[in-house]
Amino acid sequence: MINEPSVDVMIRKLGTEEEPISRYALCTIAAKRARQIIEMEKNLGVHDSTGKDKELLSACKDIADGKVIVAKD
């Protein structure tokens, strides 16, 4: 379970006051970002994962830091 960053913080970062995103949307966005991180590491040839965050935690931190935005279709 990821306690930090909190779910509420990530929801506020991705949504707006008028249109907050759902927890389901947050999960799909975080999963997509984690897959992007995995693909980037694979392309760079990174194999050593000792001492680094898991990809999903890195994705959540990116969301909380405002590095991920949601584009509506």
CHARMM-style PDB file with segment names, atoms N, HN, CA, C and O in Angstrom:
ATOM      1  N   MET     1       0.841  -1.169   0.000  1.00  0.00      PROA
ATOM      2  CA  MET     1       0.000   0.000   0.000  1.00  0.00      PROA
ATOM      3  C   MET     1       0.893   1.242   0.000  1.00  0.00      PROA
ATOM      4  O   MET     1       1.909   1.298   0.694  1.00  0.00      PROA
ATOM      5  N   ILE     2       0.495   2.221  -0.784  1.00  0.00      PROA
ATOM      6  HN  ILE     2      -0.330   2.176  -1.348  1.00  0.00      PROA
ATOM      7  CA  ILE     2       1.242   3.464  -0.872  1.00  0.00      PROA
ATOM      8  C   ILE     2       0.573   4.489   0.036  1.00  0.00      PROA
ATOM      9  O   ILE     2      -0.587   4.847  -0.172  1.00  0.00      PROA
ATOM     10  N   ASN     3       1.300   4.955   1.034  1.00  0.00      PROA
ATOM     11  HN  ASN     3       2.242   4.665   1.202  1.00  0.00      PROA
ATOM     12  CA  ASN     3       0.758   5.950   1.958  1.00  0.00      PROA
ATOM     13  C   ASN     3       1.200   7.358   1.605  1.00  0.00      PROA
ATOM     14  O   ASN     3       0.499   8.326   1.900  1.00  0.00      PROA
ATOM     15  N   GLU     4       2.329   7.472   0.991  1.00  0.00      PROA
ATOM     16  HN  GLU     4       2.898   6.686   0.751  1.00  0.00      PROA
ATOM     17  CA  GLU     4       2.885   8.777   0.660  1.00  0.00      PROA
ATOM     18  C   GLU     4       3.347   8.753  -0.771  1.00  0.00      PROA
ATOM     19  O   GLU     4       4.225   7.938  -1.056  1.00  0.00      PROA
ATOM     20  N   PRO     5       2.890   9.507  -1.666  1.00  0.00      PROA
ATOM     21  CA  PRO     5       1.915  10.581  -1.511  1.00  0.00      PROA
ATOM     22  C   PRO     5       0.500  10.033  -1.349  1.00  0.00      PROA
ATOM     23  O   PRO     5       0.180   8.943  -1.823  1.00  0.00      PROA
ATOM     24  N   SER     6      -0.324  10.801  -0.678  1.00  0.00      PROA
ATOM     25  HN  SER     6      -0.064  11.686  -0.292  1.00  0.00      PROA
ATOM     26  CA  SER     6      -1.677  10.321  -0.409  1.00  0.00      PROA
ATOM     27  C   SER     6      -2.550  10.390  -1.661  1.00  0.00      PROA
ATOM     28  O   SER     6      -2.281  11.154  -2.588  1.00  0.00      PROA
ATOM     29  N   VAL     7      -3.575   9.590  -1.659  1.00  0.00      PROA
ATOM     30  HN  VAL     7      -3.793   8.969  -0.905  1.00  0.00      PROA
ATOM     31  CA  VAL     7      -4.509   9.526  -2.779  1.00  0.00      PROA
ATOM     32  C   VAL     7      -5.184  10.883  -2.976  1.00  0.00      PROA
ATOM     33  O   VAL     7      -5.367  11.330  -4.109  1.00  0.00      PROA
ATOM     34  N   ASP     8      -5.550  11.531  -1.885  1.00  0.00      PROA
ATOM     35  HN  ASP     8      -5.402  11.168  -0.965  1.00  0.00      PROA
ATOM     36  CA  ASP     8      -6.222  12.823  -1.983  1.00  0.00      PROA
ATOM     37  C   ASP     8      -5.345  13.875  -2.649  1.00  0.00      PROA
ATOM     38  O   ASP     8      -5.840  14.693  -3.425  1.00  0.00      PROA
ATOM     39  N   VAL     9      -4.059  13.859  -2.356  1.00  0.00      PROA
ATOM     40  HN  VAL     9      -3.657  13.194  -1.727  1.00  0.00      PROA
ATOM     41  CA  VAL     9      -3.130  14.814  -2.970  1.00  0.00      PROA
ATOM     42  C   VAL     9      -3.060  14.567  -4.471  1.00  0.00      PROA
ATOM     43  O   VAL     9      -3.104  15.511  -5.260  1.00  0.00      PROA
ATOM     44  N   MET    10      -2.952  13.304  -4.868  1.00  0.00      PROA
ATOM     45  HN  MET    10      -2.917  12.537  -4.228  1.00  0.00      PROA
ATOM     46  CA  MET    10      -2.858  12.988  -6.292  1.00  0.00      PROA
ATOM     47  C   MET    10      -4.149  13.331  -7.028  1.00  0.00      PROA
ATOM     48  O   MET    10      -4.106  13.795  -8.167  1.00  0.00      PROA
ATOM     49  N   ILE    11      -5.291  13.108  -6.393  1.00  0.00      PROA
ATOM     50  HN  ILE    11      -5.326  12.731  -5.467  1.00  0.00      PROA
ATOM     51  CA  ILE    11      -6.574  13.451  -7.017  1.00  0.00      PROA
ATOM     52  C   ILE    11      -6.671  14.956  -7.223  1.00  0.00      PROA
ATOM     53  O   ILE    11      -7.133  15.410  -8.270  1.00  0.00      PROA
ATOM     54  N   ARG    12      -6.240  15.734  -6.233  1.00  0.00      PROA
ATOM     55  HN  ARG    12      -5.865  15.365  -5.382  1.00  0.00      PROA
ATOM     56  CA  ARG    12      -6.262  17.194  -6.375  1.00  0.00      PROA
ATOM     57  C   ARG    12      -5.330  17.669  -7.476  1.00  0.00      PROA
ATOM     58  O   ARG    12      -5.651  18.617  -8.191  1.00  0.00      PROA
ATOM     59  N   LYS    13      -4.173  17.019  -7.622  1.00  0.00      PROA
ATOM     60  HN  LYS    13      -3.913  16.248  -7.040  1.00  0.00      PROA
ATOM     61  CA  LYS    13      -3.212  17.420  -8.653  1.00  0.00      PROA
ATOM     62  C   LYS    13      -3.743  17.154 -10.057  1.00  0.00      PROA
ATOM     63  O   LYS    13      -3.489  17.939 -10.971  1.00  0.00      PROA
ATOM     64  N   LEU    14      -4.470  16.067 -10.241  1.00  0.00      PROA
ATOM     65  HN  LEU    14      -4.676  15.429  -9.499  1.00  0.00      PROA
ATOM     66  CA  LEU    14      -4.929  15.689 -11.569  1.00  0.00      PROA
ATOM     67  C   LEU    14      -6.272  16.310 -11.949  1.00  0.00      PROA
ATOM     68  O   LEU    14      -6.522  16.570 -13.126  1.00  0.00      PROA
ATOM     69  N   GLY    15      -7.117  16.543 -10.986  1.00  0.00      PROA
ATOM     70  HN  GLY    15      -6.914  16.331 -10.030  1.00  0.00      PROA
ATOM     71  CA  GLY    15      -8.435  17.079 -11.277  1.00  0.00      PROA
ATOM     72  C   GLY    15      -8.494  18.569 -11.021  1.00  0.00      PROA
ATOM     73  O   GLY    15      -7.493  19.209 -10.700  1.00  0.00      PROA
ATOM     74  N   THR    16      -9.681  19.100 -11.172  1.00  0.00      PROA
ATOM     75  HN  THR    16     -10.494  18.580 -11.433  1.00  0.00      PROA
ATOM     76  CA  THR    16      -9.921  20.503 -10.857  1.00  0.00      PROA
ATOM     77  C   THR    16     -10.946  20.575  -9.738  1.00  0.00      PROA
ATOM     78  O   THR    16     -11.541  19.565  -9.361  1.00  0.00      PROA
ATOM     79  N   GLU    17     -11.146  21.757  -9.219  1.00  0.00      PROA
ATOM     80  HN  GLU    17     -10.663  22.577  -9.525  1.00  0.00      PROA
ATOM     81  CA  GLU    17     -12.131  21.939  -8.159  1.00  0.00      PROA
ATOM     82  C   GLU    17     -13.537  21.612  -8.669  1.00  0.00      PROA
ATOM     83  O   GLU    17     -14.351  21.033  -7.951  1.00  0.00      PROA
ATOM     84  N   GLU    18     -13.805  21.994  -9.921  1.00  0.00      PROA
ATOM     85  HN  GLU    18     -13.143  22.465 -10.504  1.00  0.00      PROA
ATOM     86  CA  GLU    18     -15.119  21.740 -10.495  1.00  0.00      PROA
ATOM     87  C   GLU    18     -15.287  20.292 -10.941  1.00  0.00      PROA
ATOM     88  O   GLU    18     -16.376  19.728 -10.841  1.00  0.00      PROA
ATOM     89  N   GLU    19     -14.203  19.693 -11.435  1.00  0.00      PROA
ATOM     90  HN  GLU    19     -13.318  20.151 -11.517  1.00  0.00      PROA
ATOM     91  CA  GLU    19     -14.253  18.322 -11.954  1.00  0.00      PROA
ATOM     92  C   GLU    19     -13.134  17.478 -11.363  1.00  0.00      PROA
ATOM     93  O   GLU    19     -12.110  17.268 -12.013  1.00  0.00      PROA
ATOM     94  N   PRO    20     -13.314  16.993 -10.146  1.00  0.00      PROA
ATOM     95  CA  PRO    20     -12.279  16.111  -9.600  1.00  0.00      PROA
ATOM     96  C   PRO    20     -12.287  14.770 -10.335  1.00  0.00      PROA
ATOM     97  O   PRO    20     -13.332  14.310 -10.797  1.00  0.00      PROA
ATOM     98  N   ILE    21     -11.116  14.153 -10.437  1.00  0.00      PROA
ATOM     99  HN  ILE    21     -10.267  14.526 -10.062  1.00  0.00      PROA
ATOM    100  CA  ILE    21     -11.068  12.846 -11.092  1.00  0.00      PROA
ATOM    101  C   ILE    21     -11.464  11.775 -10.082  1.00  0.00      PROA
ATOM    102  O   ILE    21     -11.421  12.002  -8.873  1.00  0.00      PROA
ATOM    103  N   SER    22     -11.843  10.634 -10.579  1.00  0.00      PROA
ATOM    104  HN  SER    22     -11.878  10.450 -11.561  1.00  0.00      PROA
ATOM    105  CA  SER    22     -12.236   9.530  -9.714  1.00  0.00      PROA
ATOM    106  C   SER    22     -11.002   8.730  -9.292  1.00  0.00      PROA
ATOM    107  O   SER    22      -9.924   8.878  -9.868  1.00  0.00      PROA
ATOM    108  N   ARG    23     -11.177   7.896  -8.297  1.00  0.00      PROA
ATOM    109  HN  ARG    23     -12.053   7.776  -7.830  1.00  0.00      PROA
ATOM    110  CA  ARG    23     -10.083   7.015  -7.868  1.00  0.00      PROA
ATOM    111  C   ARG    23      -9.741   6.016  -8.970  1.00  0.00      PROA
ATOM    112  O   ARG    23      -8.584   5.632  -9.136  1.00  0.00      PROA
ATOM    113  N   TYR    24     -10.755   5.605  -9.714  1.00  0.00      PROA
ATOM    114  HN  TYR    24     -11.695   5.917  -9.579  1.00  0.00      PROA
ATOM    115  CA  TYR    24     -10.513   4.698 -10.835  1.00  0.00      PROA
ATOM    116  C   TYR    24      -9.623   5.368 -11.874  1.00  0.00      PROA
ATOM    117  O   TYR    24      -8.681   4.751 -12.372  1.00  0.00      PROA
ATOM    118  N   ALA    25      -9.907   6.614 -12.203  1.00  0.00      PROA
ATOM    119  HN  ALA    25     -10.672   7.116 -11.799  1.00  0.00      PROA
ATOM    120  CA  ALA    25      -9.084   7.348 -13.172  1.00  0.00      PROA
ATOM    121  C   ALA    25      -7.663   7.500 -12.653  1.00  0.00      PROA
ATOM    122  O   ALA    25      -6.704   7.367 -13.413  1.00  0.00      PROA
ATOM    123  N   LEU    26      -7.526   7.777 -11.359  1.00  0.00      PROA
ATOM    124  HN  LEU    26      -8.306   7.885 -10.742  1.00  0.00      PROA
ATOM    125  CA  LEU    26      -6.195   7.889 -10.764  1.00  0.00      PROA
ATOM    126  C   LEU    26      -5.426   6.580 -10.922  1.00  0.00      PROA
ATOM    127  O   LEU    26      -4.241   6.597 -11.255  1.00  0.00      PROA
ATOM    128  N   CYS    27      -6.080   5.460 -10.689  1.00  0.00      PROA
ATOM    129  HN  CYS    27      -7.042   5.446 -10.419  1.00  0.00      PROA
ATOM    130  CA  CYS    27      -5.428   4.153 -10.827  1.00  0.00      PROA
ATOM    131  C   CYS    27      -4.972   3.896 -12.255  1.00  0.00      PROA
ATOM    132  O   CYS    27      -3.867   3.402 -12.478  1.00  0.00      PROA
ATOM    133  N   THR    28      -5.816   4.228 -13.217  1.00  0.00      PROA
ATOM    134  HN  THR    28      -6.714   4.630 -13.035  1.00  0.00      PROA
ATOM    135  CA  THR    28      -5.436   3.985 -14.611  1.00  0.00      PROA
ATOM    136  C   THR    28      -4.308   4.913 -15.047  1.00  0.00      PROA
ATOM    137  O   THR    28      -3.434   4.503 -15.810  1.00  0.00      PROA
ATOM    138  N   ILE    29      -4.315   6.155 -14.576  1.00  0.00      PROA
ATOM    139  HN  ILE    29      -5.026   6.489 -13.956  1.00  0.00      PROA
ATOM    140  CA  ILE    29      -3.252   7.101 -14.916  1.00  0.00      PROA
ATOM    141  C   ILE    29      -1.933   6.667 -14.288  1.00  0.00      PROA
ATOM    142  O   ILE    29      -0.891   6.704 -14.944  1.00  0.00      PROA
ATOM    143  N   ALA    30      -1.971   6.255 -13.020  1.00  0.00      PROA
ATOM    144  HN  ALA    30      -2.817   6.225 -12.487  1.00  0.00      PROA
ATOM    145  CA  ALA    30      -0.752   5.805 -12.348  1.00  0.00      PROA
ATOM    146  C   ALA    30      -0.194   4.546 -13.005  1.00  0.00      PROA
ATOM    147  O   ALA    30       1.020   4.403 -13.153  1.00  0.00      PROA
ATOM    148  N   ALA    31      -1.079   3.637 -13.396  1.00  0.00      PROA
ATOM    149  HN  ALA    31      -2.065   3.753 -13.275  1.00  0.00      PROA
ATOM    150  CA  ALA    31      -0.625   2.407 -14.054  1.00  0.00      PROA
ATOM    151  C   ALA    31       0.004   2.713 -15.404  1.00  0.00      PROA
ATOM    152  O   ALA    31       1.019   2.119 -15.769  1.00  0.00      PROA
ATOM    153  N   LYS    32      -0.593   3.632 -16.140  1.00  0.00      PROA
ATOM    154  HN  LYS    32      -1.417   4.114 -15.843  1.00  0.00      PROA
ATOM    155  CA  LYS    32      -0.038   3.999 -17.440  1.00  0.00      PROA
ATOM    156  C   LYS    32       1.338   4.654 -17.280  1.00  0.00      PROA
ATOM    157  O   LYS    32       2.258   4.372 -18.048  1.00  0.00      PROA
ATOM    158  N   ARG    33       1.473   5.524 -16.283  1.00  0.00      PROA
ATOM    159  HN  ARG    33       0.726   5.754 -15.659  1.00  0.00      PROA
ATOM    160  CA  ARG    33       2.771   6.167 -16.037  1.00  0.00      PROA
ATOM    161  C   ARG    33       3.806   5.129 -15.597  1.00  0.00      PROA
ATOM    162  O   ARG    33       4.967   5.214 -15.999  1.00  0.00      PROA
ATOM    163  N   ALA    34       3.408   4.159 -14.785  1.00  0.00      PROA
ATOM    164  HN  ALA    34       2.465   4.091 -14.458  1.00  0.00      PROA
ATOM    165  CA  ALA    34       4.334   3.106 -14.352  1.00  0.00      PROA
ATOM    166  C   ALA    34       4.807   2.288 -15.548  1.00  0.00      PROA
ATOM    167  O   ALA    34       5.982   1.926 -15.624  1.00  0.00      PROA
ATOM    168  N   ARG    35       3.904   1.992 -16.483  1.00  0.00      PROA
ATOM    169  HN  ARG    35       2.950   2.286 -16.421  1.00  0.00      PROA
ATOM    170  CA  ARG    35       4.305   1.267 -17.693  1.00  0.00      PROA
ATOM    171  C   ARG    35       5.274   2.088 -18.537  1.00  0.00      PROA
ATOM    172  O   ARG    35       6.194   1.535 -19.141  1.00  0.00      PROA
ATOM    173  N   GLN    36       5.073   3.406 -18.582  1.00  0.00      PROA
ATOM    174  HN  GLN    36       4.327   3.855 -18.091  1.00  0.00      PROA
ATOM    175  CA  GLN    36       6.003   4.279 -19.303  1.00  0.00      PROA
ATOM    176  C   GLN    36       7.393   4.230 -18.663  1.00  0.00      PROA
ATOM    177  O   GLN    36       8.403   4.180 -19.364  1.00  0.00      PROA
ATOM    178  N   ILE    37       7.436   4.245 -17.345  1.00  0.00      PROA
ATOM    179  HN  ILE    37       6.615   4.286 -16.775  1.00  0.00      PROA
ATOM    180  CA  ILE    37       8.711   4.186 -16.626  1.00  0.00      PROA
ATOM    181  C   ILE    37       9.409   2.864 -16.901  1.00  0.00      PROA
ATOM    182  O   ILE    37      10.615   2.837 -17.143  1.00  0.00      PROA
ATOM    183  N   ILE    38       8.661   1.771 -16.864  1.00  0.00      PROA
ATOM    184  HN  ILE    38       7.681   1.793 -16.667  1.00  0.00      PROA
ATOM    185  CA  ILE    38       9.227   0.448 -17.144  1.00  0.00      PROA
ATOM    186  C   ILE    38       9.802   0.406 -18.552  1.00  0.00      PROA
ATOM    187  O   ILE    38      10.900  -0.108 -18.765  1.00  0.00      PROA
ATOM    188  N   GLU    39       9.060   0.946 -19.510  1.00  0.00      PROA
ATOM    189  HN  GLU    39       8.168   1.364 -19.337  1.00  0.00      PROA
ATOM    190  CA  GLU    39       9.519   0.954 -20.906  1.00  0.00      PROA
ATOM    191  C   GLU    39      10.782   1.810 -21.068  1.00  0.00      PROA
ATOM    192  O   GLU    39      11.702   1.429 -21.792  1.00  0.00      PROA
ATOM    193  N   MET    40      10.824   2.959 -20.397  1.00  0.00      PROA
ATOM    194  HN  MET    40      10.077   3.269 -19.808  1.00  0.00      PROA
ATOM    195  CA  MET    40      12.015   3.817 -20.467  1.00  0.00      PROA
ATOM    196  C   MET    40      13.236   3.091 -19.905  1.00  0.00      PROA
ATOM    197  O   MET    40      14.315   3.134 -20.495  1.00  0.00      PROA
ATOM    198  N   GLU    41      13.061   2.430 -18.771  1.00  0.00      PROA
ATOM    199  HN  GLU    41      12.184   2.395 -18.291  1.00  0.00      PROA
ATOM    200  CA  GLU    41      14.174   1.701 -18.161  1.00  0.00      PROA
ATOM    201  C   GLU    41      14.620   0.552 -19.054  1.00  0.00      PROA
ATOM    202  O   GLU    41      15.813   0.272 -19.168  1.00  0.00      PROA
ATOM    203  N   LYS    42      13.674  -0.100 -19.674  1.00  0.00      PROA
ATOM    204  HN  LYS    42      12.704   0.128 -19.581  1.00  0.00      PROA
ATOM    205  CA  LYS    42      13.991  -1.206 -20.578  1.00  0.00      PROA
ATOM    206  C   LYS    42      14.801  -0.699 -21.773  1.00  0.00      PROA
ATOM    207  O   LYS    42      15.775  -1.333 -22.178  1.00  0.00      PROA
ATOM    208  N   ASN    43      14.399   0.439 -22.333  1.00  0.00      PROA
ATOM    209  HN  ASN    43      13.608   0.954 -22.004  1.00  0.00      PROA
ATOM    210  CA  ASN    43      15.114   1.008 -23.471  1.00  0.00      PROA
ATOM    211  C   ASN    43      16.504   1.510 -23.102  1.00  0.00      PROA
ATOM    212  O   ASN    43      17.416   1.489 -23.928  1.00  0.00      PROA
ATOM    213  N   LEU    44      16.665   1.961 -21.858  1.00  0.00      PROA
ATOM    214  HN  LEU    44      15.924   1.978 -21.186  1.00  0.00      PROA
ATOM    215  CA  LEU    44      17.969   2.440 -21.394  1.00  0.00      PROA
ATOM    216  C   LEU    44      18.869   1.299 -20.930  1.00  0.00      PROA
ATOM    217  O   LEU    44      20.064   1.494 -20.709  1.00  0.00      PROA
ATOM    218  N   GLY    45      18.294   0.119 -20.784  1.00  0.00      PROA
ATOM    219  HN  GLY    45      17.323  -0.039 -20.964  1.00  0.00      PROA
ATOM    220  CA  GLY    45      19.066  -1.032 -20.355  1.00  0.00      PROA
ATOM    221  C   GLY    45      19.317  -1.080 -18.861  1.00  0.00      PROA
ATOM    222  O   GLY    45      20.302  -1.668 -18.416  1.00  0.00      PROA
ATOM    223  N   VAL    46      18.440  -0.469 -18.082  1.00  0.00      PROA
ATOM    224  HN  VAL    46      17.639   0.009 -18.443  1.00  0.00      PROA
ATOM    225  CA  VAL    46      18.579  -0.465 -16.626  1.00  0.00      PROA
ATOM    226  C   VAL    46      18.059  -1.793 -16.096  1.00  0.00      PROA
ATOM    227  O   VAL    46      16.892  -2.135 -16.293  1.00  0.00      PROA
ATOM    228  N   HSD    47      18.933  -2.541 -15.421  1.00  0.00      PROA
ATOM    229  HN  HSD    47      19.880  -2.263 -15.262  1.00  0.00      PROA
ATOM    230  CA  HSD    47      18.526  -3.837 -14.874  1.00  0.00      PROA
ATOM    231  C   HSD    47      18.635  -3.876 -13.356  1.00  0.00      PROA
ATOM    232  O   HSD    47      17.960  -4.674 -12.707  1.00  0.00      PROA
ATOM    233  N   ASP    48      19.472  -3.030 -12.790  1.00  0.00      PROA
ATOM    234  HN  ASP    48      20.021  -2.381 -13.317  1.00  0.00      PROA
ATOM    235  CA  ASP    48      19.695  -3.039 -11.351  1.00  0.00      PROA
ATOM    236  C   ASP    48      18.620  -2.229 -10.660  1.00  0.00      PROA
ATOM    237  O   ASP    48      18.523  -1.021 -10.876  1.00  0.00      PROA
ATOM    238  N   SER    49      17.808  -2.870  -9.832  1.00  0.00      PROA
ATOM    239  HN  SER    49      17.887  -3.851  -9.657  1.00  0.00      PROA
ATOM    240  CA  SER    49      16.729  -2.171  -9.149  1.00  0.00      PROA
ATOM    241  C   SER    49      16.959  -2.067  -7.651  1.00  0.00      PROA
ATOM    242  O   SER    49      16.033  -1.740  -6.908  1.00  0.00      PROA
ATOM    243  N   THR    50      18.169  -2.338  -7.195  1.00  0.00      PROA
ATOM    244  HN  THR    50      18.921  -2.604  -7.799  1.00  0.00      PROA
ATOM    245  CA  THR    50      18.445  -2.260  -5.767  1.00  0.00      PROA
ATOM    246  C   THR    50      18.490  -0.803  -5.329  1.00  0.00      PROA
ATOM    247  O   THR    50      19.158   0.026  -5.946  1.00  0.00      PROA
ATOM    248  N   GLY    51      17.774  -0.508  -4.263  1.00  0.00      PROA
ATOM    249  HN  GLY    51      17.231  -1.181  -3.761  1.00  0.00      PROA
ATOM    250  CA  GLY    51      17.808   0.825  -3.701  1.00  0.00      PROA
ATOM    251  C   GLY    51      16.962   1.860  -4.430  1.00  0.00      PROA
ATOM    252  O   GLY    51      17.018   3.042  -4.091  1.00  0.00      PROA
ATOM    253  N   LYS    52      16.182   1.445  -5.418  1.00  0.00      PROA
ATOM    254  HN  LYS    52      16.137   0.484  -5.692  1.00  0.00      PROA
ATOM    255  CA  LYS    52      15.335   2.419  -6.104  1.00  0.00      PROA
ATOM    256  C   LYS    52      13.871   2.096  -5.858  1.00  0.00      PROA
ATOM    257  O   LYS    52      13.509   0.977  -5.494  1.00  0.00      PROA
ATOM    258  N   ASP    53      13.048   3.104  -6.066  1.00  0.00      PROA
ATOM    259  HN  ASP    53      13.343   4.012  -6.362  1.00  0.00      PROA
ATOM    260  CA  ASP    53      11.613   2.919  -5.860  1.00  0.00      PROA
ATOM    261  C   ASP    53      11.031   1.996  -6.918  1.00  0.00      PROA
ATOM    262  O   ASP    53      11.551   1.890  -8.029  1.00  0.00      PROA
ATOM    263  N   LYS    54       9.962   1.343  -6.556  1.00  0.00      PROA
ATOM    264  HN  LYS    54       9.540   1.430  -5.653  1.00  0.00      PROA
ATOM    265  CA  LYS    54       9.212   0.568  -7.544  1.00  0.00      PROA
ATOM    266  C   LYS    54       8.598   1.543  -8.545  1.00  0.00      PROA
ATOM    267  O   LYS    54       8.432   2.728  -8.253  1.00  0.00      PROA
ATOM    268  N   GLU    55       8.273   1.040  -9.699  1.00  0.00      PROA
ATOM    269  HN  GLU    55       8.409   0.078  -9.936  1.00  0.00      PROA
ATOM    270  CA  GLU    55       7.773   1.893 -10.775  1.00  0.00      PROA
ATOM    271  C   GLU    55       6.458   2.573 -10.410  1.00  0.00      PROA
ATOM    272  O   GLU    55       6.248   3.733 -10.764  1.00  0.00      PROA
ATOM    273  N   LEU    56       5.574   1.873  -9.711  1.00  0.00      PROA
ATOM    274  HN  LEU    56       5.745   0.931  -9.423  1.00  0.00      PROA
ATOM    275  CA  LEU    56       4.293   2.469  -9.341  1.00  0.00      PROA
ATOM    276  C   LEU    56       4.489   3.593  -8.331  1.00  0.00      PROA
ATOM    277  O   LEU    56       3.811   4.617  -8.412  1.00  0.00      PROA
ATOM    278  N   LEU    57       5.389   3.421  -7.397  1.00  0.00      PROA
ATOM    279  HN  LEU    57       5.940   2.589  -7.331  1.00  0.00      PROA
ATOM    280  CA  LEU    57       5.673   4.488  -6.445  1.00  0.00      PROA
ATOM    281  C   LEU    57       6.281   5.688  -7.153  1.00  0.00      PROA
ATOM    282  O   LEU    57       5.949   6.829  -6.830  1.00  0.00      PROA
ATOM    283  N   SER    58       7.161   5.450  -8.108  1.00  0.00      PROA
ATOM    284  HN  SER    58       7.431   4.523  -8.370  1.00  0.00      PROA
ATOM    285  CA  SER    58       7.733   6.549  -8.893  1.00  0.00      PROA
ATOM    286  C   SER    58       6.644   7.277  -9.675  1.00  0.00      PROA
ATOM    287  O   SER    58       6.667   8.503  -9.781  1.00  0.00      PROA
ATOM    288  N   ALA    59       5.697   6.526 -10.218  1.00  0.00      PROA
ATOM    289  HN  ALA    59       5.679   5.530 -10.132  1.00  0.00      PROA
ATOM    290  CA  ALA    59       4.591   7.127 -10.955  1.00  0.00      PROA
ATOM    291  C   ALA    59       3.736   7.995 -10.035  1.00  0.00      PROA
ATOM    292  O   ALA    59       3.330   9.091 -10.420  1.00  0.00      PROA
ATOM    293  N   CYS    60       3.462   7.520  -8.838  1.00  0.00      PROA
ATOM    294  HN  CYS    60       3.792   6.629  -8.525  1.00  0.00      PROA
ATOM    295  CA  CYS    60       2.668   8.289  -7.881  1.00  0.00      PROA
ATOM    296  C   CYS    60       3.388   9.557  -7.454  1.00  0.00      PROA
ATOM    297  O   CYS    60       2.766  10.607  -7.299  1.00  0.00      PROA
ATOM    298  N   LYS    61       4.694   9.461  -7.264  1.00  0.00      PROA
ATOM    299  HN  LYS    61       5.200   8.608  -7.390  1.00  0.00      PROA
ATOM    300  CA  LYS    61       5.472  10.659  -6.920  1.00  0.00      PROA
ATOM    301  C   LYS    61       5.452  11.665  -8.060  1.00  0.00      PROA
ATOM    302  O   LYS    61       5.369  12.870  -7.820  1.00  0.00      PROA
ATOM    303  N   ASP    62       5.527  11.184  -9.302  1.00  0.00      PROA
ATOM    304  HN  ASP    62       5.594  10.206  -9.496  1.00  0.00      PROA
ATOM    305  CA  ASP    62       5.453  12.074 -10.461  1.00  0.00      PROA
ATOM    306  C   ASP    62       4.101  12.791 -10.503  1.00  0.00      PROA
ATOM    307  O   ASP    62       4.036  13.979 -10.819  1.00  0.00      PROA
ATOM    308  N   ILE    63       3.042  12.079 -10.188  1.00  0.00      PROA
ATOM    309  HN  ILE    63       3.096  11.114  -9.931  1.00  0.00      PROA
ATOM    310  CA  ILE    63       1.703  12.686 -10.170  1.00  0.00      PROA
ATOM    311  C   ILE    63       1.623  13.744  -9.082  1.00  0.00      PROA
ATOM    312  O   ILE    63       1.133  14.847  -9.324  1.00  0.00      PROA
ATOM    313  N   ALA    64       2.098  13.420  -7.885  1.00  0.00      PROA
ATOM    314  HN  ALA    64       2.496  12.524  -7.687  1.00  0.00      PROA
ATOM    315  CA  ALA    64       2.044  14.361  -6.771  1.00  0.00      PROA
ATOM    316  C   ALA    64       2.913  15.590  -7.012  1.00  0.00      PROA
ATOM    317  O   ALA    64       2.596  16.680  -6.535  1.00  0.00      PROA
ATOM    318  N   ASP    65       3.998  15.419  -7.745  1.00  0.00      PROA
ATOM    319  HN  ASP    65       4.256  14.534  -8.132  1.00  0.00      PROA
ATOM    320  CA  ASP    65       4.893  16.546  -8.048  1.00  0.00      PROA
ATOM    321  C   ASP    65       4.395  17.396  -9.218  1.00  0.00      PROA
ATOM    322  O   ASP    65       4.993  18.424  -9.535  1.00  0.00      PROA
ATOM    323  N   GLY    66       3.315  16.974  -9.856  1.00  0.00      PROA
ATOM    324  HN  GLY    66       2.829  16.138  -9.598  1.00  0.00      PROA
ATOM    325  CA  GLY    66       2.756  17.739 -10.963  1.00  0.00      PROA
ATOM    326  C   GLY    66       3.445  17.476 -12.288  1.00  0.00      PROA
ATOM    327  O   GLY    66       3.283  18.255 -13.228  1.00  0.00      PROA
ATOM    328  N   LYS    67       4.205  16.402 -12.386  1.00  0.00      PROA
ATOM    329  HN  LYS    67       4.336  15.770 -11.623  1.00  0.00      PROA
ATOM    330  CA  LYS    67       4.908  16.071 -13.617  1.00  0.00      PROA
ATOM    331  C   LYS    67       4.006  15.352 -14.623  1.00  0.00      PROA
ATOM    332  O   LYS    67       4.370  15.203 -15.789  1.00  0.00      PROA
ATOM    333  N   VAL    68       2.841  14.912 -14.176  1.00  0.00      PROA
ATOM    334  HN  VAL    68       2.545  15.033 -13.229  1.00  0.00      PROA
ATOM    335  CA  VAL    68       1.893  14.196 -15.030  1.00  0.00      PROA
ATOM    336  C   VAL    68       0.631  15.034 -15.130  1.00  0.00      PROA
ATOM    337  O   VAL    68       0.095  15.493 -14.121  1.00  0.00      PROA
ATOM    338  N   ILE    69       0.158  15.231 -16.361  1.00  0.00      PROA
ATOM    339  HN  ILE    69       0.593  14.858 -17.180  1.00  0.00      PROA
ATOM    340  CA  ILE    69      -1.091  15.953 -16.562  1.00  0.00      PROA
ATOM    341  C   ILE    69      -2.052  15.056 -17.330  1.00  0.00      PROA
ATOM    342  O   ILE    69      -1.637  14.110 -18.000  1.00  0.00      PROA
ATOM    343  N   VAL    70      -3.322  15.360 -17.228  1.00  0.00      PROA
ATOM    344  HN  VAL    70      -3.659  16.128 -16.684  1.00  0.00      PROA
ATOM    345  CA  VAL    70      -4.346  14.577 -17.902  1.00  0.00      PROA
ATOM    346  C   VAL    70      -4.851  15.385 -19.096  1.00  0.00      PROA
ATOM    347  O   VAL    70      -5.291  16.526 -18.951  1.00  0.00      PROA
ATOM    348  N   ALA    71      -4.781  14.782 -20.257  1.00  0.00      PROA
ATOM    349  HN  ALA    71      -4.424  13.856 -20.374  1.00  0.00      PROA
ATOM    350  CA  ALA    71      -5.314  15.423 -21.456  1.00  0.00      PROA
ATOM    351  C   ALA    71      -6.647  14.773 -21.784  1.00  0.00      PROA
ATOM    352  O   ALA    71      -6.721  13.557 -21.964  1.00  0.00      PROA
ATOM    353  N   LYS    72      -7.666  15.553 -21.859  1.00  0.00      PROA
ATOM    354  HN  LYS    72      -7.606  16.540 -21.713  1.00  0.00      PROA
ATOM    355  CA  LYS    72      -8.998  15.014 -22.167  1.00  0.00      PROA
ATOM    356  C   LYS    72      -9.158  14.914 -23.666  1.00  0.00      PROA
ATOM    357  O   LYS    72      -8.786  15.822 -24.410  1.00  0.00      PROA
ATOM    358  N   ASP    73      -9.717  13.800 -24.101  1.00  0.00      PROA
ATOM    359  HN  ASP    73     -10.020  13.062 -23.497  1.00  0.00      PROA
ATOM    360  CA  ASP    73      -9.949  13.587 -25.537  1.00  0.00      PROA
ATOM    361  C   ASP    73     -11.211  14.249 -25.994  1.00  0.00      PROA
ATOM    362  OT1 ASP    73     -11.558  14.170 -27.172  1.00  0.00      PROA
TER     363      ASP     73
END
